[in-house]
Amino acid sequence: MRILVTNDDGLDAAGLGALEGVATALGDVSVIAPHQERSGAGHSLTMHAPLRVDPRGDKRWACSGTPVDCVYLAIHSLCDGMPELTLSGINKGANLGDDVFYSGTVGAAREAALNGIPALAVSLHTAGSDTTFHYEAAAEFALMVAKQMIEHPLPHGVLLNLNVPNLPLNQINGLEICRLGRRHYEPMVEARIDPRNKAYYWIGGSPLGELMGEGTDGYWIAQGFATLTPLGLDNTHTGFLSNLEGWTLNPRKRSEHE
């Protein structure tokens, strides 16, 4: 089996190393990841600058672009044949609730799914943690889920989002299959002035006002469980289609304006 491993923390990140290590038990592994951290890149593509790729060993590359760029290059150019499974992570920090819209880790998995490749995004919930990060535990959960993905192929248009508590494997309570919660961030904008007297800004604050109701991914991760959530590629809000059909949306003819 041909397996693609990527992330948004960069090729040298410890989480990617742990995921790459367990992926070798599943098949032939290729790794392409950003050459530096690209957290929060979402599903962005680099369209107005060249992409540079630096070989870092056998079937390993560092890319100047985003996580989605990495997957795009891998499946359309760098890999020997189309990958049959994509593993993205292990992200340093959970991707819960609304995070899936911003996460480069999830974005990379989504790009693979858009191209018909089964994909799993994996993240370690490091909030409140010290300098000890249990990537090996998250990697074991990722391996377990990946094996099930091979045995039970995902339907088209579905990818999986796995979050794991930052605990030793024997202290994690299990895995819960659940829906996304809601996760909001403090709307922080910090303005500064550079040495040439030009303004620049830092944006993005800490999680604030989380709406992680009972049964959501955020709820279970707080209880010491790993969480697994199926995500879809179809963002259509089908329940509101009938409402739109009741709107008056036909444009007036030109003759009515003359």
C-alpha positions in Angstrom: 0.0 0.0 0.0 1.2 3.5 -0.9 0.9 5.9 2.0 1.4 9.7 2.1 2.4 11.3 5.4 2.2 15.1 5.8 1.5 17.8 8.4 1.4 21.5 9.0 4.1 21.7 11.7 7.0 21.1 9.3 9.1 18.1 8.1 11.2 18.1 11.3 8.3 18.1 13.7 8.3 15.4 16.4 4.7 14.6 15.6 5.3 13.8 12.0 8.2 11.6 13.0 6.0 9.5 15.2 3.3 9.2 12.6 5.8 8.3 9.9 7.2 5.6 12.2 3.8 3.8 12.6 2.9 4.3 8.9 5.8 2.0 7.9 3.8 -0.9 9.4 1.1 -0.3 6.8 3.1 0.0 3.6 5.4 2.1 1.4 5.6 5.6 2.9 6.3 8.9 1.2 6.6 12.1 3.2 6.2 15.6 2.1 5.7 18.4 4.5 6.3 22.2 4.8 9.9 23.2 5.5 8.6 25.4 8.4 5.5 25.5 10.5 2.4 26.4 8.5 -0.3 26.1 11.3 -3.6 27.8 10.4 -3.0 27.5 6.7 -6.4 25.9 6.2 -7.0 24.8 2.6 -4.8 27.5 1.1 -2.9 26.9 -2.2 0.1 28.9 -3.3 -1.0 30.3 -6.6 1.2 33.4 -7.1 4.7 32.2 -6.1 6.9 29.3 -7.1 7.1 26.2 -4.9 10.5 24.8 -4.0 11.0 21.2 -2.9 14.1 20.0 -1.1 14.8 16.3 -1.0 15.5 15.1 2.5 16.2 11.4 2.0 14.5 8.5 0.3 10.9 9.5 -0.6 11.1 12.5 1.8 10.7 16.2 0.8 10.5 19.6 2.4 8.2 22.0 0.5 8.2 25.8 0.7 4.4 25.9 0.4 1.3 25.1 2.5 0.2 21.6 3.7 -2.3 21.5 0.8 0.5 22.4 -1.6 2.4 19.4 -0.2 -0.5 17.0 -0.9 -1.1 18.5 -4.4 2.6 18.1 -5.3 2.8 14.6 -3.8 -0.2 13.1 -5.7 0.3 14.9 -9.0 4.1 14.8 -9.3 6.4 13.5 -6.5 4.9 10.1 -5.5 5.4 6.9 -7.5 1.7 6.3 -8.2 -1.4 7.7 -6.5 -1.3 7.3 -2.7 -3.8 4.9 -1.3 -4.0 6.4 2.2 -3.0 9.9 3.5 -2.1 10.5 7.2 -1.8 14.1 8.2 -0.2 15.1 11.6 0.5 14.5 14.3 -0.4 18.2 15.0 1.0 19.8 18.1 -2.4 21.0 19.5 -5.9 19.7 19.1 -8.1 20.4 16.1 -11.5 20.5 17.6 -14.8 22.0 16.5 -14.3 25.1 14.4 -10.6 24.4 14.2 -11.2 22.2 11.2 -11.9 25.3 9.0 -8.5 26.8 9.9 -6.2 23.8 10.4 -3.5 23.0 7.9 -3.5 19.5 9.2 -7.1 19.0 8.4 -6.7 21.0 5.1 -4.1 18.5 3.9 -6.3 15.5 4.7 -9.2 17.3 3.0 -7.1 17.8 -0.2 -6.4 14.1 -0.3 -10.1 13.3 0.1 -11.0 15.7 -2.7 -8.7 13.6 -4.9 -10.4 10.4 -3.8 -7.7 9.3 -1.3 -8.8 8.0 2.1 -7.5 10.5 4.6 -7.0 10.9 8.4 -6.0 14.0 10.3 -4.3 13.4 13.6 -3.8 15.9 16.5 -2.5 15.9 20.0 -4.4 17.9 22.6 -1.5 19.8 24.2 -3.4 22.6 26.0 -2.2 23.0 29.5 0.7 20.6 29.0 4.3 21.0 30.0 7.2 20.0 27.9 6.2 16.3 27.7 4.3 15.5 24.5 3.0 11.9 24.1 3.1 11.7 20.3 3.7 8.0 20.6 0.3 7.5 22.2 -1.4 9.5 19.4 0.5 7.5 16.8 -0.8 4.2 18.2 -4.4 5.5 18.0 -3.6 6.7 14.4 -2.3 3.3 13.5 -5.4 1.6 15.0 -7.8 3.9 13.0 -5.7 3.6 9.8 -6.0 -0.2 9.9 -9.7 0.1 10.3 -9.8 2.5 7.3 -8.1 -0.1 5.2 -10.4 -2.9 6.4 -13.5 -0.7 6.0 -13.0 1.8 3.1 -14.5 5.2 3.6 -17.3 6.4 1.3 -16.4 9.1 -1.2 -16.5 12.5 0.3 -15.6 11.5 3.9 -12.4 12.1 5.8 -11.6 11.4 9.5 -10.5 13.8 12.2 -8.7 12.2 15.2 -7.8 14.0 18.4 -5.9 12.4 21.2 -5.3 13.6 24.8 -1.7 14.3 25.7 -1.4 11.4 28.1 0.6 8.1 28.1 -1.3 5.4 26.2 -2.3 3.5 29.3 -3.9 6.6 30.8 -6.2 7.3 27.9 -9.7 6.2 28.6 -10.6 5.0 25.1 -11.9 6.4 21.8 -15.3 8.0 21.3 -16.9 8.5 17.9 -18.6 11.9 18.1 -19.6 15.1 16.4 -17.8 18.4 16.3 -18.4 21.0 19.0 -18.0 24.8 18.6 -14.7 26.4 19.5 -14.2 30.2 19.3 -11.0 32.2 19.9 -10.4 35.6 21.5 -10.5 38.2 18.7 -7.0 39.5 19.4 -5.3 42.0 17.2 -2.0 43.5 18.4 -0.7 46.4 16.5 3.0 47.2 16.5 5.4 49.6 14.7 8.5 48.3 12.9 11.9 50.1 12.8 10.9 51.9 9.6 7.8 53.3 11.3 5.4 51.0 9.5 2.5 49.3 11.2 2.2 45.5 11.5 -0.1 43.2 13.3 -0.3 39.9 15.2 -3.7 38.2 15.2 -5.3 35.3 16.9 -6.0 34.7 20.6 -6.6 31.9 23.0 -9.7 29.7 22.9 -12.6 31.6 24.4 -16.3 30.7 24.9 -16.0 27.1 23.8 -19.5 25.6 23.2 -18.4 22.0 23.6 -21.7 20.4 24.6 -22.1 16.9 25.9 -21.2 14.3 23.3 -18.9 16.6 21.2 -15.2 16.1 20.5 -14.3 18.8 23.0 -16.4 17.2 25.7 -14.8 13.8 25.3 -11.2 15.0 25.0 -11.7 16.8 28.3 -12.8 13.5 29.8 -9.5 11.9 28.8 -10.9 10.1 25.6 -9.5 10.2 22.1 -12.1 11.4 19.6 -12.9 10.4 16.1 -15.2 12.6 13.9 -16.1 12.0 10.3 -16.0 15.1 8.2 -17.7 15.7 4.8 -16.6 17.5 1.7 -20.2 18.6 0.9 -20.8 21.9 2.8 -24.3 22.3 1.4 -26.8 23.1 4.2 -29.5 20.9 2.7 -32.1 21.9 5.3 -32.1 25.5 4.1 -32.5 24.8 0.4 -36.3 24.8 0.6 -36.1 28.2 2.4 -34.2 29.7 -0.5 -36.7 28.4 -3.0 -39.3 30.5 -1.3 -37.3 33.7 -1.9 -38.0 36.1 -4.7 -34.8 35.9 -6.6 -35.7 36.3 -10.3 -33.9 39.4 -11.7 -36.2 42.0 -13.3 -36.0 42.1 -17.1 -34.3 45.0 -18.8 -37.6 46.3 -20.1 -38.8 47.0 -16.6 -35.9 49.4 -16.1 -36.4 51.3 -19.3 
